[in-house]
Amino acid sequence: MELKSQIQALIAVGASVSANCQPCLQSTVTMALERGASEREITEAIEVGKRVRRGAASKMDEFALSLNYSALVAENGTDRSCGCS
């Protein structure tokens, strides 16, 4: 089953919000409008992205408070790279 392009654009809108990427949000909102999404649908996608972002931030806050610093140094040694980039 293939998602309609309008649904893909709305997913991208929500993902842009959850990723805190303003340029992405501008371009994905434009894309969603071009693909026929209504302002109400875009607003709903933004709200979903906000809920995802809040949930992820909450889990990260909990994780950061639970870190065992001694175990991290022993586990990671001198490698300071997180692998994100």
Secondary structure, DSSP 8 states (H G I E B T S, - for coil): ----HHHHHHHHHHHHHHTT-HHHHHHHHHHHHHTT--HHHHHHHHHHHHHHHHHHHHHHHHHHHH--HHHHHHHHTT----S--
